[in-house]
Amino acid sequence: MFFISSLFLALLLSPILFFFHKRRKQPNLPPSPFKLPILGNLHQLGSSPHRSLHALSQKHGPLMFLHMGLSPTLIVSSRGAAEEIMKTHDLIFSSRPSSFMAQKLLYGKDVAFAPYDEYWRQTRKICIVELLSSKRVEAYRTVREDEIMNMMKKISSPSSSSQLGLVNLSELLGSLTNDIICRVALGKKYSQIEGEDGGSGNGSRFKRLLEEFTELLGSFYVGDFIPSLAWIGRLCGLVERAEKNSREWDDLLEGIIKDHEDGKRETVDGNVKDFVDVLLRVQKDTSFGLPLTKDHIKALILDMFAAGTDTTYTAIEWMMAELLRNPKVMKKVQEELRGIAVGNSMFTEDMLHQMNYLKSVIKETMRLHPPIPLLVPRESTKSSKIYGYDIPAKTRVIVNAWATGRDPISWEDPDKFQPERFVDGANKSHVDFRGHDFELIPFGAGRRICPGIHFAMSTVECTLANLLHRFDWKMPDGVDIDMDEGHGLTIRKKTPLILVPTPCFP
């Protein structure tokens, strides 16, 4: 009788015990906004996710736990939280979530979107040692200065009068960064790459492929977040576009690699080899421990284009836009530059170390306008605790670099353009964007920091210095500067910079 009574009591209490047991087992997740079934919080992203997520973080804190469809996602929006992810727990958060577009466009063999494993370590080592080292970047100095000089000539060409005609600076900056990357990576300008008909063309095929490639890479593929709805990507034509772009790139790169293998091309500058040459040499070198196939080489070359074209010219474009809005700052920069380059019409890279105020302008613009405001997502490899919250394994992590750059806890008057905050003696003079100061992370930090910082900044600094040294700039009469943002992985200005330059040298 006692056994039966005990069994009955256990059955009676089991739902209550189960409830408390389940409750005890529930993880202590960071705060979350309301979510919808299936969609989760996707509906709250809007057309400018970095701004929408920043607004949500104002209500829910610097660590938010969202559901992007069925994908658990941690949103990081402050310096302290970013340091926890990218430094304290960097090893746990150094992987990448699966991306359909990266797999389709980058052969599943690139370094930027690769998961954290031995393959990633080996390919990153190749990129840092063989492609993006300080020595290699310095070797391409002539290419950068040559292309910047060519752009200066294009700006000067419309007229020999004291004031030139209108110049689409955005278009010129896009061509500049494309030509630099093409010469460094492939050994020729993009305008010299075969056209649509297979002839010499004017680079229109390459330009079209690159623009669509970057657009697709930053597009929203619903299957990454709700696998059962992956068919929508094919229905709306997104998958077909990606497949077509991938085939065309493969055909183009196959021909370029074959030309290099057959010796049908010239060196970049004297004996300096381009990226394809270097990777073909590494392919024969067993010391790296990674057998490189042609697909590996193509993927790494495309990585360089994805990371080094849109982002670089977008950064310069925002810098010029901010200077046009702040003419006193522009005048101060020009006085510094023209004081350094006395008697020289061209500002060369060996003068860059003297540009203290211009570097402050660059930092301040990167704070307000990081080219990729939501850094490439990370993924946790195992469960962890951040600020006392439980973060499950396989959680997607999005670091909002745009929000950390505008956090009032880290920055005084965070929405104001004030380069003086970085000058010597100011409270932020020590802050840099090379991964040690987590309030300023346009290139990321930790193991996943962008390895091309030195390459990118050499182009940004020298280009901006020459634009401001050689010309005075203003908007056309009656036109105000438009600071609206576009959409995509890289956030460009919505409208191009159409400016009036006035030459300062004969």
Residue, then its C-alpha position, 0 to 999 in steps of 0.5 A: m500500500f505504501f508503494i502504491s501511495s508513493l507511486f501515485l504521489a510521484l506521478l502527481l508531482s512529476p509535472i511540477l518537478f519536471f517544470f522546475h527541473k526544466r526551468r533550472k536547465q534553461p540557459n540565462l540568455p542575454p535580453s531579447p526583443f519580442k520575436l515572431p514564429i519562424l521569422g524570429n527577429l528578422h522583421q526588425l532589421g529594416s533596410s539599415p540593419h546596423r542602425s536598427l540593431h543599434a536602436l534595439s541595443q539602446k533598449h536591451g543593452p550591449l549584448m542582445f540575443l536575437h533569433m535571425g529566423l532559426s539562427p540564434t544570434l548574439i548582437v554586440s554593441s559596445r567596446g566592453a562587449a566587443e573585447e569579451i568576444m574578440k579578446t577574452h573569448d576570442l578562440i571560442f568566437s573565431s569561427r564563421p557561420s555557414s554562408f551559401m553565397a560565400q560557398k557558391l562564389l568563393y569555392g568554399k575555399d577562401v579565408a574570409f568566410a572559412p570556419y576556424d580550422e587548420y585550413w583557415r590557419q594555413t590559408r591565412k598564413i599564406c595571405i599574411v606571409e606571401l601576399l599582405s606582409s609589410k615587405r610585399v605591400e611596400a613592393y607594390r608602392t610603385v603601382r599605387e603611386d602610379e595609379i594615383m598619379n593617373m587619377m590626378k591626371k584624369i581630374s585635371s584633364p577636362s580643362s586647363s583653366s583655373q577651375l575644372g568641370l564637374v568630376n564624378l569622384s566616386e567613379l574615379l575612386g572605384s576605378l582607382t581601387n579596381d586598377i590597383i587590386c587588378r595590377v597587384a593581384l592579376g598583373k594588369k589593369y581591369s581595363q586591360i582584361e578581356g571584354e565581353d567579346g573576348g577581345s581587349g575590351n575596356g574592362s566592362r566585363f570585369k567591372r560588371l562581374l565585380e559589381e555583381f560579385t560584391e552585391l551578391l556576397g552582401s545579399f540576404y539569402v533566406g536559406d542561411f536563416i530558415p533552411s526550409l525556405a531556401w527555395i525562395g532564393r531560387l524562385c527570386g533568381l538569386v541562386e541563378r545570378a550567383e551561379k552565373n557570376s561564379r561561372e563567369w569568374d571561373d572562366l575569367l580567372e582560369g584564363i588569367i592563371k593559364d597565362h601566368e603558367d605559360g609566361k604570357r604576361e609581364t611582372v607588375d613592376g620590374n621583378v615584383k610578382d603579382f598575387v597569381d605568381v606568388l600563389l603559383r609558387v606557393q602551390k609548388d612549395t610543400s613547407f606550408g602543409l597545404p596543397l593549393t589547387k586552382d580553386h584555392i588560388k581563385a578563391l584567395i584572389l577573389d577574397m582580395f577583390a572582396a576585401g580590397t576594392d569596395t571597402t577602400y574606395t568607400a572609406i575614401e568617399w566618406m572621408m571626402a564627404e565629411l571634409l566637404r561638410n567641415p571646410k575648416v577641417m579640410k583647410k587644416v588638413q590641406e595646410e598640413l599636407r602642403g607644408i609637408a610637400v613643399g615644392n612637390s606636386m605629388f604626395t608620395e608614400d615616404m611622406l605619410h608618417q608626417m601626416n598627423y592631422l590627416k591620420s586623425v581625420i581618417k580615424e574619425t571617419m572610420r569611427l563614424h563610417p566603418p565600410i562594413p558596419l556589421l563586421v563579418p559574422r562569427e560563430s561560437t564553437k562551444s558554450s561560454k559565459i559573457y557578462g554572466y549570460d550563457i551563450p550557447a555553442k553554434t551561436r552566430v555573433i554580429v559585432n556592430a562596429w558602427a554602434t561601438g564607434r558611436d557609444p556615448i560611454s566610449w566617445e564624447d559627442p559621439d555623433k559629431f565629426q571631431p578629428e581633434r579627439f585623436v590629435d596628440g594630447a587629446n584623450k583618444s590620441h592613443v586609440d587606433f583601428r589595428g585591433h587593440d582598441f575595441e571602441l574603434i574596430p572597422f577592421g575587426a580584432g583578434r584572430r579574425i582581424c582583416p589581414g589587409i589593413h596595411f595594404a588598405m591604409s597605404t592606398v587610403e592615405c596616399t590617395l586622400a593626401n594627393l586629392l587634398h594636396r593637389f586640388d581644392w574641392k567644393m560642391p556644385d553651386g546650389v547643391d548640398i552634400d548628401m550623407d544618406e547611406g546605401h545598402g549592402l555588406t559595404i555601406r557606400k554613400k547613396t549618391p555619388l560625389i559629383l564635385v568641382p575641383t580647383p587645381c593648386f599646381p600648374 
